């Protein structure tokens, strides 16, 4: 939290005490709508319900005491009730500001959800199977594609050109109608983000324990959950370039594994704009998909559910 300047502390006190009016009050209210730290400070100062209850109790106790004071005895000072209208008006203003901020957050989340595209696609255990489904790549054999053949591998394609073509093929997933279901032993996700976004991917098989696909369980702090604006393939693009003793070659990267015997896997893709700290609890799947989805939504995530059926 950014420290509040002394002059702003004085303004906040004047606002709560009802000492602001006209244009000055309007300017301060506008600041509260865009400066969350200042608004939180004013909310704390207000504690409106407690203040009103305290005044009410004081007034009631004073009346009771006065009824017992003998005639001629000096009266006790009565509470100043003139501030009540100002307090109530300030409370209404704070509640309105809080409501507007909540609506703005909801609108922002809806906008993020509308602009975020997620599609699921079949992946494969071997590079040969992946290439066979892409007509323009089916006859190409860059170094590394048939890794099991080693030096006897027949090479007829440049690895850099091949990887670029493979990435173009994956990007076509964004141009097609986004798929929400597939049948596969391995799967990948195409994610298009309008801005830096926290992304979680969780899996729930019919039979078996829930899975955390993204970020990987090894990344306990969830740093990999933050993805930049643009197009992403999760867990990774299917091919990448590697430079080794035998030169530059391609390496195949499989998608997420569907557990054997899963039959039907519910995949939750949860997205939330960057800026909110990611707690470890956010990364841990709940007992079932519905419970987890509800918990993530309460934490500010937009949630999509995709289906993978085991072949």
C-alpha positions as CSV (number, residue, x, y, z in Angstrom):
1,X,0.0,0.0,0.0
2,X,1.3,3.5,-0.9
3,X,1.6,5.8,2.2
4,X,-1.0,8.5,2.2
5,X,0.3,12.1,2.2
6,X,-0.4,14.3,5.3
7,X,-2.6,16.7,3.2
8,X,-4.7,13.7,2.1
9,X,-5.1,12.5,5.7
10,X,-6.4,16.0,6.5
11,X,-8.8,15.9,3.6
12,X,-10.0,12.5,4.5
13,X,-10.7,13.7,8.1
14,X,-12.6,16.7,6.8
15,X,-14.6,14.5,4.4
16,X,-15.6,12.1,7.2
17,X,-16.5,15.0,9.6
18,X,-18.8,16.5,7.0
19,X,-16.7,19.6,6.6
20,X,-16.5,19.4,2.8
21,X,-19.1,20.8,0.5
22,X,-19.6,21.7,-3.2
23,X,-16.8,21.3,-5.7
24,X,-14.2,20.3,-3.1
25,X,-16.3,17.4,-2.0
26,X,-17.1,16.3,-5.6
27,X,-13.3,16.4,-6.4
28,X,-12.5,14.3,-3.4
29,X,-15.2,11.8,-4.2
30,X,-13.8,11.4,-7.7
31,X,-10.4,10.7,-6.2
32,X,-11.9,8.0,-4.0
33,X,-13.3,6.3,-7.0
34,X,-9.8,5.9,-8.6
35,X,-7.5,5.8,-5.6
36,X,-8.2,2.5,-3.8
37,X,-5.6,3.2,-1.0
38,X,-7.2,6.5,-0.2
39,X,-10.7,5.0,-0.4
40,X,-9.7,2.2,2.0
41,X,-8.4,4.8,4.5
42,X,-11.6,6.7,4.4
43,X,-13.6,3.5,4.8
44,X,-11.6,2.7,7.9
45,X,-12.1,6.3,9.2
46,X,-15.8,6.0,8.7
47,X,-16.6,2.8,10.5
48,X,-20.0,4.3,10.1
49,X,-22.2,1.7,11.7
50,X,-20.0,1.6,14.8
51,X,-20.0,5.4,15.1
52,X,-23.7,5.6,14.8
53,X,-24.2,2.8,17.3
54,X,-21.7,4.5,19.7
55,X,-23.6,7.8,19.5
56,X,-26.9,6.1,20.0
57,X,-25.6,4.2,23.1
58,X,-24.1,7.4,24.4
59,X,-27.4,9.3,24.0
60,X,-29.4,6.5,25.5
61,X,-27.0,6.2,28.5
62,X,-27.0,10.0,29.0
63,X,-30.8,10.1,29.1
64,X,-30.9,7.3,31.7
65,X,-28.3,9.1,33.8
66,X,-30.1,12.4,33.6
67,X,-33.3,10.8,34.8
68,X,-31.4,9.8,37.9
69,X,-29.6,13.1,38.6
70,X,-31.1,15.1,41.5
71,X,-32.7,18.5,40.7
72,X,-30.1,21.3,40.7
73,X,-27.2,19.0,40.0
74,X,-25.0,20.0,37.0
75,X,-26.0,18.2,33.9
76,X,-23.5,16.1,31.9
77,X,-22.6,17.1,28.4
78,X,-24.8,15.5,25.7
79,X,-23.3,13.9,22.6
80,X,-23.2,16.2,19.6
81,X,-25.7,14.7,17.2
82,X,-25.2,17.4,14.5
83,X,-22.7,15.1,12.7
84,X,-25.1,12.3,12.2
85,X,-26.5,13.6,8.8
86,X,-23.0,14.2,7.6
87,X,-21.9,10.7,8.7
88,X,-24.8,9.1,7.0
89,X,-24.3,11.1,3.8
90,X,-20.6,10.2,3.8
91,X,-21.5,6.5,4.4
92,X,-23.8,6.5,1.4
93,X,-21.0,8.0,-0.7
94,X,-18.5,5.4,0.4
95,X,-21.0,2.6,-0.3
96,X,-21.7,4.1,-3.7
97,X,-17.9,4.3,-4.4
98,X,-17.4,0.7,-3.3
99,X,-20.3,-0.4,-5.4
100,X,-19.0,1.4,-8.5
101,X,-15.5,-0.1,-8.0
102,X,-17.1,-3.6,-7.7
103,X,-19.1,-3.0,-10.9
104,X,-16.0,-1.8,-12.7
105,X,-14.1,-5.0,-11.6
106,X,-17.0,-7.1,-12.8
107,X,-17.0,-5.3,-16.1
108,X,-13.3,-5.7,-16.5
109,X,-13.5,-9.4,-15.7
110,X,-16.4,-9.8,-18.3
111,X,-14.3,-8.0,-20.8
112,X,-11.3,-10.2,-20.1
113,X,-13.4,-13.3,-20.4
114,X,-14.9,-12.1,-23.7
115,X,-11.5,-11.4,-25.3
116,X,-9.8,-14.5,-24.0
117,X,-10.0,-17.5,-26.4
118,X,-9.3,-21.0,-25.3
119,X,-9.4,-24.1,-27.5
120,X,-8.5,-27.7,-26.9
121,X,-6.7,-29.9,-29.5
122,X,-5.5,-33.5,-29.8
123,X,-1.8,-34.0,-29.2
124,X,0.2,-37.3,-29.8
125,X,2.7,-39.5,-28.2
126,X,5.1,-39.3,-31.1
127,X,6.3,-36.6,-33.5
128,X,5.4,-38.7,-36.5
129,X,1.8,-38.9,-35.4
130,X,1.6,-35.2,-35.0
131,X,3.2,-34.4,-38.4
132,X,0.9,-36.9,-40.2
133,X,-2.1,-34.8,-39.5
134,X,-0.6,-31.7,-41.1
135,X,-0.6,-32.1,-44.9
136,X,2.1,-29.6,-45.7
137,X,4.4,-31.3,-43.2
138,X,3.6,-34.9,-43.7
139,X,6.5,-35.5,-46.1
140,X,9.1,-33.4,-44.3
141,X,11.8,-34.9,-42.1
142,X,14.0,-32.4,-40.4
143,X,16.9,-33.6,-38.2
144,X,15.6,-34.9,-34.8
145,X,12.1,-35.8,-36.1
146,X,12.9,-39.5,-36.1
147,X,15.0,-39.4,-33.0
148,X,15.0,-43.1,-32.4
149,X,16.8,-43.7,-35.7
150,X,19.8,-41.5,-34.7
151,X,22.4,-41.0,-37.4
152,X,20.5,-43.3,-39.8
153,X,17.7,-40.7,-39.9
154,X,16.7,-39.5,-43.4
155,X,16.7,-35.7,-43.4
156,X,15.0,-33.7,-46.2
157,X,13.9,-30.5,-44.4
158,X,15.5,-27.5,-42.8
159,X,14.8,-27.6,-39.0
160,X,14.1,-23.8,-38.7
161,X,11.7,-23.7,-41.6
162,X,10.0,-26.9,-40.2
163,X,9.5,-25.4,-36.8
164,X,8.1,-22.2,-38.2
165,X,5.6,-24.2,-40.3
166,X,4.6,-26.3,-37.3
167,X,4.0,-23.1,-35.3
168,X,1.8,-21.7,-38.1
169,X,-0.2,-24.9,-38.1
170,X,-0.8,-24.6,-34.4
171,X,-1.9,-21.0,-34.7
172,X,-4.6,-22.1,-37.1
173,X,-6.3,-23.5,-34.0
174,X,-7.1,-19.8,-33.2
175,X,-8.6,-19.2,-36.6
176,X,-10.9,-22.2,-36.5
177,X,-14.1,-22.5,-34.4
178,X,-12.7,-23.0,-30.8
179,X,-13.2,-26.6,-29.8
180,X,-14.4,-27.4,-26.3
181,X,-14.1,-31.1,-26.5
182,X,-11.7,-33.7,-28.0
183,X,-10.9,-37.4,-27.9
184,X,-7.2,-38.0,-27.2
185,X,-4.6,-39.6,-25.0
186,X,-2.6,-36.3,-25.0
187,X,-4.0,-32.8,-25.5
188,X,-2.8,-29.3,-25.8
189,X,-4.5,-25.9,-25.2
190,X,-4.5,-22.9,-27.4
191,X,-4.9,-19.7,-25.3
192,X,-5.2,-16.2,-26.7
193,X,-4.9,-13.5,-24.1
194,X,-5.6,-9.7,-24.5
195,X,-3.3,-8.7,-21.7
196,X,-1.0,-10.3,-19.1
197,X,-3.1,-12.9,-17.4
198,X,-2.8,-15.6,-14.7
199,X,-3.7,-19.0,-16.1
200,X,-4.4,-22.2,-14.2
201,X,-5.2,-25.5,-15.8
202,X,-6.7,-28.3,-13.6
203,X,-7.9,-31.8,-14.6
204,X,-10.7,-33.9,-13.0
205,X,-11.0,-37.5,-14.2
206,X,-14.1,-39.5,-13.5
207,X,-12.0,-42.0,-11.5
208,X,-8.8,-40.8,-9.9
209,X,-7.3,-37.8,-8.1
210,X,-7.5,-34.3,-9.5
211,X,-4.5,-33.0,-11.5
212,X,-2.7,-29.7,-11.7
213,X,-1.6,-29.3,-15.3
214,X,-0.5,-25.7,-15.3
215,X,1.6,-24.3,-13.8
216,X,3.4,-27.6,-13.2
217,X,3.4,-29.0,-9.6
218,X,7.1,-28.4,-9.5
219,X,6.5,-24.6,-9.7
220,X,5.2,-24.2,-6.1
221,X,5.1,-20.4,-6.3
222,X,3.0,-20.4,-9.4
223,X,5.3,-18.0,-11.3
224,X,4.7,-19.8,-14.6
225,X,0.9,-19.1,-14.2
226,X,1.5,-15.5,-15.5
227,X,1.4,-15.4,-19.3
228,X,1.9,-12.3,-21.4
229,X,-0.6,-10.9,-24.0
230,X,-0.7,-12.9,-27.2
231,X,-1.1,-16.5,-28.4
232,X,0.1,-19.4,-26.3
233,X,0.2,-23.2,-26.6
234,X,0.1,-25.1,-23.4
235,X,2.1,-26.9,-22.1
236,X,4.4,-25.8,-24.9
237,X,4.6,-25.5,-28.7
238,X,4.8,-29.0,-30.2
239,X,8.3,-28.4,-31.7
240,X,11.2,-26.4,-30.7
241,X,14.8,-25.9,-32.1
242,X,17.7,-27.4,-30.1
243,X,21.4,-26.9,-30.8
244,X,23.7,-29.7,-29.8
245,X,26.9,-31.5,-30.9
246,X,25.2,-32.7,-34.1
247,X,24.0,-29.2,-35.0
248,X,20.5,-27.7,-35.0
249,X,17.7,-30.2,-34.8
250,X,14.0,-30.3,-33.8
251,X,12.6,-31.7,-30.5
252,X,9.0,-32.8,-30.1
253,X,7.1,-31.8,-27.0
254,X,4.1,-33.8,-26.1
255,X,0.9,-32.3,-24.7
256,X,-0.8,-32.9,-21.4
257,X,-1.3,-36.6,-20.6
258,X,-4.8,-38.0,-20.1
259,X,-4.6,-40.5,-17.2
260,X,-5.1,-44.1,-18.2
261,X,-8.6,-45.1,-17.3
262,X,-9.9,-41.5,-17.0
263,X,-12.6,-42.2,-19.6
264,X,-13.8,-38.6,-19.4
265,X,-11.6,-35.8,-18.1
266,X,-13.0,-32.4,-17.2
267,X,-10.4,-29.7,-17.8
268,X,-10.8,-26.4,-16.0
269,X,-9.0,-23.4,-17.5
270,X,-9.1,-20.4,-15.1
271,X,-7.9,-16.9,-16.0
272,X,-7.5,-13.8,-14.0
273,X,-5.8,-10.5,-14.9
274,X,-2.4,-9.9,-13.6
275,X,-1.8,-7.9,-10.4
276,X,-3.6,-10.0,-7.8
277,X,-1.1,-12.1,-5.8
278,X,-1.5,-15.8,-6.6
279,X,-1.9,-17.9,-3.5
280,X,-0.8,-21.5,-3.3
281,X,-4.4,-22.5,-2.4
282,X,-5.4,-21.2,-5.9
283,X,-3.2,-23.8,-7.5
284,X,-4.6,-26.8,-5.6
285,X,-7.6,-28.6,-7.1
286,X,-10.6,-29.1,-4.9
287,X,-12.5,-32.4,-4.5
288,X,-14.4,-32.0,-7.7
289,X,-14.7,-29.8,-10.7
290,X,-17.8,-27.9,-9.6
291,X,-16.4,-27.1,-6.1
292,X,-13.1,-26.0,-7.6
293,X,-14.8,-23.8,-10.2
294,X,-16.9,-22.1,-7.6
295,X,-13.8,-21.4,-5.4
296,X,-11.9,-20.0,-8.3
297,X,-14.8,-17.7,-9.3
298,X,-14.9,-16.4,-5.8
299,X,-11.2,-15.6,-6.1
300,X,-11.8,-13.5,-9.2
301,X,-11.1,-16.1,-11.9
302,X,-13.1,-16.6,-15.1
303,X,-13.6,-20.3,-15.6
304,X,-14.0,-22.5,-18.6
305,X,-14.6,-26.2,-18.6
306,X,-13.4,-28.4,-21.5
307,X,-13.8,-32.1,-22.0
308,X,-11.3,-34.7,-23.1
309,X,-12.5,-38.3,-23.7
310,X,-10.0,-41.2,-23.5
311,X,-9.8,-43.1,-26.8
